[in-house]
Amino acid sequence: MKENIEKFPKIKAFLWTLESRGIVGKKYNKSTAQLCLKWCLQNNVIPLPKSQNEERMKQNLDLFQFNISAEGRKNKREEMRLSDENIMLLSAGELNSNKNHQIVIRAIKELNNKNIRYYICGQGPLQEKYIEMIKELGLEEQVFLLGFRTDIKELCQAADIYMFPSLREGLPVALMEAMASGLPSIVSDTRGNRDLVNEQVGLVVKPLDVKEWTEALDKMCKCNREEFSQKSRNRIEGFSKKVVNTKMKKIYVKISNI
């Protein structure tokens, strides 16, 4: 019965995965778990926990679909009417307080670099507030709310720097996509972001410190950003679909013999 599983936390976790997908019912035991594991291994099935964000995860687990293309970059920047001098900043995330886009907007005002263009992809409850903030700060020609977008890959190719100022994160898929596209990033010092970004691929700053964001943005605008490109892709390789599946399979092989 189910209480037998309490002695085997790894099998319990695996069964929770199977239960979340309807593969097993509410009642199971250790033998059931081992049979399920062996079947998965024999059929090369690597089940992952069911997510509320299921469709997005299916699309983005294979991070290296985000290829770097000079022609794609040129075409997208032309579409967006960006000159070679323009520095395109990009963020993707809901317009809410947790995503904290306002800190980047304020840093742009402080820096006063007229070549910067900041594009925010997403919708949310703070949209009207951000529209008013952009007007009050006189940034109508520098900060743009793009709403819901289906061309994130192309926007990443066009961008120069990825901005990720969230107050809280798990393991952020949007940031992983940007890194897979070879973008350097400026991120908030929170869990998840710290796991992905180090000094070789970007800058980590305090979430609510406008001065730090301004200084980090100034530094990133002036540096040779091309040096970050391959390093960002190398850094994120450990989170690619192929690598994750290989690691998960090793775990399942190990616990199937418990």
C-alpha positions in Angstrom: 0.0 0.0 0.0 0.9 3.6 -0.2 2.6 3.8 3.3 5.3 1.4 2.0 6.5 4.1 -0.3 7.4 6.5 2.5 10.6 4.5 3.0 11.7 5.2 -0.5 11.5 9.0 -1.2 13.0 8.8 -4.7 10.5 6.3 -5.8 7.8 8.3 -4.1 8.8 11.3 -6.1 8.8 9.3 -9.3 5.3 8.0 -8.5 4.1 11.5 -7.9 5.3 12.3 -11.5 3.4 9.3 -12.9 0.3 10.1 -10.8 0.2 13.7 -12.0 0.1 12.3 -15.6 -2.6 9.7 -14.8 -0.2 6.8 -15.5 -0.8 5.3 -12.1 -3.7 5.7 -9.7 -3.9 6.8 -6.1 -3.0 3.4 -4.7 0.4 1.9 -5.5 3.3 0.1 -3.8 7.1 -0.3 -4.3 6.7 -3.1 -6.8 4.4 -0.9 -9.0 7.0 1.8 -9.0 9.8 -0.6 -10.1 7.6 -2.0 -12.8 6.8 1.5 -14.1 10.4 2.5 -14.0 11.6 -0.6 -15.9 8.9 -0.1 -18.5 9.9 3.6 -19.0 13.6 2.6 -19.3 12.9 -0.2 -21.8 10.7 2.2 -23.9 13.1 5.2 -23.6 10.3 7.2 -21.9 11.5 10.0 -19.6 8.4 11.3 -17.7 8.7 14.8 -16.2 6.2 16.3 -13.6 3.1 17.7 -15.1 3.2 21.5 -15.2 0.5 24.2 -15.4 2.7 25.7 -18.1 2.7 22.4 -20.1 2.6 23.7 -23.6 5.3 26.3 -23.1 7.6 23.7 -21.6 7.1 21.3 -24.5 8.1 24.1 -26.9 11.1 25.3 -25.0 12.8 22.3 -23.4 14.8 21.9 -26.6 16.7 25.2 -26.1 19.0 24.9 -29.0 16.2 25.6 -31.5 17.3 29.2 -30.7 19.9 29.4 -33.4 22.1 32.5 -34.0 21.6 33.9 -37.5 23.2 37.1 -38.8 20.6 37.4 -41.5 17.8 36.8 -39.1 19.1 39.5 -36.8 19.5 42.0 -39.7 16.0 41.3 -41.0 14.3 41.7 -37.6 16.2 44.8 -36.7 15.2 46.3 -40.0 11.6 45.4 -39.3 11.8 47.2 -36.0 13.6 50.2 -37.5 16.7 49.8 -35.4 19.9 51.4 -36.6 23.4 49.9 -36.0 23.9 52.4 -33.2 20.7 51.4 -31.4 21.2 49.0 -28.4 18.2 46.8 -28.1 17.2 45.6 -24.7 14.6 42.8 -24.4 12.4 41.5 -21.6 9.7 38.9 -21.8 7.2 38.4 -18.9 3.9 39.4 -17.5 3.4 43.1 -16.7 3.1 42.6 -12.9 5.0 43.7 -9.8 7.0 40.5 -9.5 8.5 40.9 -13.0 9.7 44.3 -11.9 10.1 45.9 -15.3 9.8 49.3 -13.7 13.4 49.1 -12.4 14.8 48.8 -15.9 12.7 51.7 -17.1 14.0 53.9 -14.3 17.6 52.9 -15.0 17.2 53.9 -18.6 16.0 57.3 -17.5 19.0 57.7 -15.2 21.5 56.5 -17.8 20.2 58.9 -20.4 21.7 57.0 -23.3 19.6 57.9 -26.3 20.7 54.9 -28.3 18.9 52.5 -26.0 15.6 50.9 -27.1 13.9 48.7 -24.5 11.2 46.3 -25.7 9.0 44.4 -23.2 6.9 41.4 -24.4 3.9 40.5 -22.3 0.6 41.6 -20.9 -0.7 42.1 -17.4 -2.3 44.3 -14.7 0.4 47.0 -14.7 0.1 47.8 -18.4 -1.6 51.1 -17.9 0.7 52.1 -15.1 3.7 51.4 -17.3 2.3 53.4 -20.1 1.9 56.4 -17.7 5.4 55.9 -16.3 6.9 55.9 -19.8 5.1 59.2 -20.6 6.0 60.8 -17.3 9.7 59.9 -17.7 9.7 61.1 -21.3 10.8 57.7 -22.7 8.1 57.2 -25.4 10.9 56.9 -28.0 12.9 54.5 -26.0 10.6 52.1 -24.1 8.0 50.0 -25.9 5.3 47.6 -24.7 4.9 44.9 -27.3 2.1 42.9 -25.7 1.7 39.2 -26.4 4.3 38.0 -29.0 4.8 34.7 -30.9 8.2 35.8 -32.3 10.4 35.6 -29.2 13.1 33.7 -31.0 13.4 36.3 -33.7 13.3 39.1 -31.1 16.1 37.4 -29.2 18.2 37.4 -32.4 17.6 41.1 -32.9 18.4 42.1 -29.3 21.7 43.1 -27.8 21.1 42.6 -24.1 18.5 40.6 -22.2 17.0 42.2 -19.0 15.5 40.0 -16.3 14.7 42.0 -13.2 12.2 39.6 -11.4 11.8 39.7 -7.7 11.3 36.0 -7.5 11.9 33.1 -9.9 12.2 29.4 -10.1 14.3 28.3 -13.1 13.3 31.0 -15.6 12.6 29.6 -19.1 12.6 33.0 -20.7 16.2 33.7 -19.4 17.3 30.3 -20.6 15.9 31.0 -24.1 17.8 34.3 -24.2 21.0 32.6 -23.2 20.5 29.9 -25.8 20.2 32.7 -28.3 23.7 34.0 -27.2 22.5 37.1 -25.4 24.4 38.6 -22.5 22.0 39.3 -19.7 21.5 41.6 -16.7 19.5 39.8 -14.0 18.2 40.4 -10.5 20.0 38.6 -7.7 17.4 36.0 -7.0 17.3 32.2 -6.8 17.1 30.7 -10.3 18.8 33.7 -11.9 22.0 33.0 -9.8 21.9 29.4 -11.0 22.2 30.5 -14.6 24.1 33.7 -14.8 27.7 34.3 -13.8 30.3 37.0 -14.6 31.1 35.3 -17.9 27.6 35.5 -19.3 26.1 38.6 -17.7 25.7 40.8 -14.6 23.8 40.1 -11.4 22.4 43.1 -9.5 20.1 43.8 -6.5 16.5 43.7 -7.7 15.4 47.1 -6.4 18.6 49.2 -6.6 18.2 51.7 -9.5 21.8 52.8 -9.2 23.1 49.2 -9.6 20.9 48.6 -12.6 22.0 51.9 -14.1 25.7 51.1 -13.6 25.3 47.5 -14.9 23.4 48.7 -18.0 26.1 51.3 -18.7 28.8 48.7 -18.4 27.1 46.2 -20.6 26.4 48.9 -23.3 30.1 49.7 -23.4 31.6 46.2 -23.4 32.2 43.8 -26.3 29.0 41.9 -26.1 30.0 39.4 -28.7 32.4 37.8 -26.2 29.3 36.7 -24.2 27.6 34.9 -27.1 29.2 31.4 -27.1 29.8 31.5 -23.4 26.0 32.0 -22.8 25.2 29.1 -25.1 27.8 26.9 -23.4 26.5 27.8 -20.0 22.9 26.8 -20.8 23.9 23.6 -22.6 23.6 21.7 -19.3 19.9 22.5 -19.2 19.1 21.4 -22.7 16.5 18.7 -23.4 19.2 16.1 -24.4 21.3 16.6 -21.3 18.3 16.7 -18.9 16.8 13.5 -20.3 20.2 11.7 -20.0 20.5 12.7 -16.4 16.9 11.7 -15.6 17.4 8.3 -17.2 20.5 7.7 -15.0 18.4 8.6 -11.9 15.6 6.2 -13.0 18.1 3.4 -13.7 19.6 3.8 -10.2 16.3 3.9 -8.2 14.7 1.1 -10.2 17.1 -1.3 -8.4 16.3 0.0 -4.9 
